[in-house]
Amino acid sequence: MKISVVTVCYNSEKTIRRTIESVINQTYRDIEYLIIDGKSEDRTWSIVNEYSADKRITALSEIDDGLYDAMNKATDLSTGEYIIFLNSGDYFVDEYVLAKMIPQVRGDITYGNVIRIRENGEYVERYGNRTYVKILLLFGKMVCHQTMFIKTSIMKEYKYDQRYIITADFNFLCRCVKDKRKLFYVNQNVTYMDNRTGISSTLSNVPIMQNEDDESLNRCFPILFRLVYPLKRVKRLIT
């Protein structure tokens, strides 16, 4: 089964090499690797070009409208049966991840665990069944897209809604759960994710994230959202 791995990047010279190496060194070989660069102004693009001899890699560098625009571009180019997004700075836990996960991939989305790298050390975040994912969403949390193997036809149908500038991935998962897409969980560590960087880790972006999350939930699960919203407001006030 062919898998599309996508990395979007911008001015990522410090992290892009490790991400690329974690993909091309996978023992599972039936992959295409799409690297979408937002016209970086540092050495990112020159580093990407060092791997141009690898025929599995398709690289593109052009100005885009942000993270989710770049991810949607990659979706349009993808030809694998499933797609996984691995942002610059993220990397697979070892070279055997795809070989272990692919035989278990099924349904519309199959997801595993992420290892978040935090200031005080690593933390493994595990998930459960589809019902548990819905509960996570209602309280503003989600399965990380860096662990999700999404059927490419589903990704092409839904895409990321660019009205959500920070949480389009959250919105995407809300829509999938609302539409009863088939989600499956595999208890396996998939990706290291740096929890110290990125737009979602910036404190000034928290109010925007919360508003976007609330809008997605209200659109997809209006009754449940109204039930849990008072609890969320209290939690936000005390944290």
C-alpha positions as CSV (number, residue, x, y, z in Angstrom):
1,M,0.0,0.0,0.0
2,K,1.4,3.4,-1.0
3,I,1.6,6.1,1.6
4,S,2.0,9.8,1.1
5,V,4.1,11.6,3.8
6,V,3.8,15.4,3.7
7,T,6.1,17.9,5.3
8,V,5.3,21.6,5.1
9,C,8.0,24.0,6.1
10,Y,9.0,27.7,6.3
11,N,12.4,29.0,7.5
12,S,13.1,25.6,9.1
13,E,16.8,25.2,8.5
14,K,17.3,24.0,12.1
15,T,14.7,21.2,12.0
16,I,14.0,20.2,8.4
17,R,16.9,17.7,8.1
18,R,15.9,15.6,11.0
19,T,12.4,15.4,9.7
20,I,13.5,14.4,6.2
21,E,15.9,11.8,7.5
22,S,13.2,10.2,9.7
23,V,11.1,9.7,6.6
24,I,13.6,8.6,4.0
25,N,15.2,6.1,6.4
26,Q,12.0,4.2,7.0
27,T,12.3,0.5,6.2
28,Y,8.8,0.7,4.6
29,R,9.6,1.7,1.1
30,D,6.3,2.2,-0.7
31,I,6.0,5.9,0.1
32,E,6.0,9.2,-1.7
33,Y,7.3,12.2,0.2
34,L,5.9,15.6,-0.5
35,I,7.9,18.6,0.9
36,I,6.0,21.9,0.5
37,D,8.2,25.0,1.3
38,G,6.6,28.4,1.7
39,K,9.5,30.2,-0.1
40,S,11.9,30.1,2.9
41,E,14.4,32.9,3.3
42,D,17.0,30.8,5.2
43,R,18.8,27.6,4.1
44,T,15.7,25.4,4.3
45,W,15.3,25.0,0.5
46,S,19.0,24.3,-0.1
47,I,18.8,21.6,2.6
48,V,15.8,20.1,0.9
49,N,17.6,20.1,-2.4
50,E,20.4,18.0,-1.0
51,Y,17.9,15.1,-1.1
52,S,16.8,15.7,-4.7
53,A,18.3,12.4,-5.9
54,D,15.7,10.4,-3.9
55,K,13.0,9.7,-6.5
56,R,10.4,9.3,-3.8
57,I,10.6,13.0,-3.0
58,T,8.6,15.7,-4.7
59,A,9.5,19.2,-3.4
60,L,7.8,22.5,-4.1
61,S,8.8,26.0,-3.0
62,E,6.4,28.9,-3.5
63,I,4.6,31.5,-1.5
64,D,1.5,30.2,0.1
65,D,-1.3,31.5,2.4
66,G,-0.1,29.7,5.5
67,L,0.2,26.3,7.0
68,Y,-3.1,24.8,5.9
69,D,-2.9,26.2,2.4
70,A,0.4,24.3,2.0
71,M,-1.1,21.2,3.5
72,N,-4.0,21.4,1.0
73,K,-1.6,21.8,-1.9
74,A,0.1,18.7,-0.8
75,T,-3.2,16.9,-0.6
76,D,-3.9,17.8,-4.2
77,L,-0.6,16.3,-5.2
78,S,-0.9,13.1,-3.2
79,T,-1.3,9.8,-4.9
80,G,-0.9,7.4,-2.0
81,E,-3.9,5.5,-0.5
82,Y,-3.3,7.1,2.8
83,I,-1.6,10.4,3.8
84,I,0.1,11.5,7.0
85,F,1.3,15.1,7.7
86,L,4.7,15.4,9.5
87,N,5.6,19.0,10.0
88,S,9.1,20.3,10.0
89,G,10.5,19.6,13.5
90,D,8.4,16.5,14.0
91,Y,9.9,13.1,13.3
92,F,9.0,9.4,13.4
93,V,10.1,7.6,16.6
94,D,12.3,5.2,14.7
95,E,12.8,3.7,11.2
96,Y,10.3,0.9,11.7
97,V,7.2,3.1,12.4
98,L,5.6,2.7,9.0
99,A,6.5,-0.9,8.7
100,K,4.6,-1.5,12.0
101,M,1.7,0.8,11.4
102,I,0.8,0.2,7.7
103,P,-0.4,-3.4,8.2
104,Q,-2.8,-2.1,10.8
105,V,-4.1,0.9,8.8
106,R,-7.8,0.6,7.9
107,G,-11.0,2.6,7.6
108,D,-11.0,6.4,7.0
109,I,-8.5,7.3,9.7
110,T,-6.1,5.2,11.7
111,Y,-4.1,6.9,14.5
112,G,-1.5,6.1,17.1
113,N,0.3,7.9,19.9
114,V,2.4,11.1,19.9
115,I,5.4,11.7,22.1
116,R,5.3,15.4,23.0
117,I,8.6,17.0,23.7
118,R,8.1,19.5,26.6
119,E,10.4,21.7,28.5
120,N,10.4,19.3,31.5
121,G,10.8,16.2,29.3
122,E,8.9,13.9,27.0
123,Y,5.3,12.9,27.5
124,V,3.5,10.1,25.7
125,E,0.0,11.0,24.8
126,R,-2.2,7.9,24.1
127,Y,-5.7,7.9,22.7
128,G,-8.7,5.5,22.7
129,N,-11.6,4.6,20.6
130,R,-13.9,6.8,18.4
131,T,-16.1,7.8,21.3
132,Y,-13.2,8.9,23.4
133,V,-12.0,11.1,20.4
134,K,-15.4,12.8,20.5
135,I,-15.0,13.6,24.2
136,L,-11.5,14.9,23.6
137,L,-12.9,17.3,20.9
138,L,-15.7,18.6,23.2
139,F,-13.1,19.7,25.7
140,G,-10.8,21.3,23.1
141,K,-8.3,18.5,22.6
142,M,-7.6,16.2,19.6
143,V,-5.6,13.4,18.2
144,C,-2.5,15.0,16.7
145,H,-2.5,15.0,12.9
146,Q,1.1,13.9,13.0
147,T,-0.1,10.4,14.1
148,M,-3.1,10.2,11.8
149,F,-3.1,8.1,8.6
150,I,-5.9,9.6,6.7
151,K,-7.5,8.0,3.6
152,T,-6.3,10.3,0.8
153,S,-9.8,10.3,-0.8
154,I,-11.2,11.6,2.5
155,M,-8.6,14.3,2.8
156,K,-9.2,15.4,-0.8
157,E,-12.9,15.6,-0.1
158,Y,-12.8,17.5,3.2
159,K,-9.5,19.4,3.0
160,Y,-8.5,21.9,5.7
161,D,-10.9,24.8,6.1
162,Q,-8.6,27.8,5.9
163,R,-11.0,30.1,7.7
164,Y,-9.5,28.4,10.8
165,I,-6.0,29.9,10.9
166,I,-4.7,27.9,13.8
167,T,-7.1,25.0,14.3
168,A,-8.1,23.8,10.9
169,D,-6.9,20.3,11.8
170,F,-9.2,20.3,14.8
171,N,-12.1,21.4,12.5
172,F,-11.2,18.6,10.1
173,L,-11.4,16.0,12.8
174,C,-14.7,17.4,14.1
175,R,-16.2,17.1,10.7
176,C,-15.0,13.5,10.3
177,V,-16.4,12.5,13.7
178,K,-19.7,14.3,12.9
179,D,-20.0,12.4,9.6
180,K,-19.3,9.1,11.4
181,R,-16.1,8.4,9.4
182,K,-14.5,5.2,10.5
183,L,-11.7,5.9,13.0
184,F,-9.4,3.2,14.4
185,Y,-6.8,3.4,17.1
186,V,-3.4,1.6,17.3
187,N,-1.5,1.7,20.6
188,Q,1.8,2.5,19.0
189,N,4.1,5.5,19.3
190,V,4.3,7.2,15.9
191,T,5.8,10.6,16.1
192,Y,7.9,12.9,18.3
193,M,6.3,16.4,18.3
194,D,8.0,19.5,19.6
195,N,5.4,21.0,22.0
196,R,7.6,24.1,22.6
197,T,7.3,25.7,19.2
198,G,4.6,26.4,16.6
199,I,1.6,28.7,16.4
200,S,-0.5,26.6,18.7
201,S,2.1,26.7,21.5
202,T,2.2,30.5,21.6
203,L,0.3,31.9,24.5
204,S,-1.0,34.9,22.6
205,N,-2.7,32.6,20.2
206,V,-4.7,30.8,22.9
207,P,-7.8,33.0,22.7
208,I,-7.9,32.6,18.9
209,M,-7.6,28.8,19.3
210,Q,-10.4,28.7,21.8
211,N,-12.7,30.7,19.7
212,E,-12.0,28.6,16.6
213,D,-12.5,25.4,18.6
214,D,-15.8,26.6,20.0
215,E,-17.0,27.5,16.5
216,S,-16.1,24.1,15.1
217,L,-17.8,22.3,18.0
218,N,-20.9,24.5,17.8
219,R,-21.2,23.7,14.0
220,C,-20.6,20.0,14.4
221,F,-22.1,19.1,17.8
222,P,-24.4,22.0,18.8
223,I,-26.4,20.3,21.5
224,L,-23.3,18.7,23.2
225,F,-21.4,21.9,22.9
226,R,-24.0,23.8,24.7
227,L,-23.9,21.2,27.5
228,V,-20.2,21.3,28.1
229,Y,-19.5,25.0,27.3
230,P,-20.3,26.2,30.9
231,L,-17.7,23.8,32.2
232,K,-15.1,25.0,29.7
233,R,-15.7,28.6,30.6
234,V,-15.1,27.9,34.3
235,K,-11.9,25.9,33.4
236,R,-10.6,28.7,31.2
237,L,-11.2,31.3,34.0
238,I,-9.2,29.3,36.6
239,T,-6.3,28.2,34.4
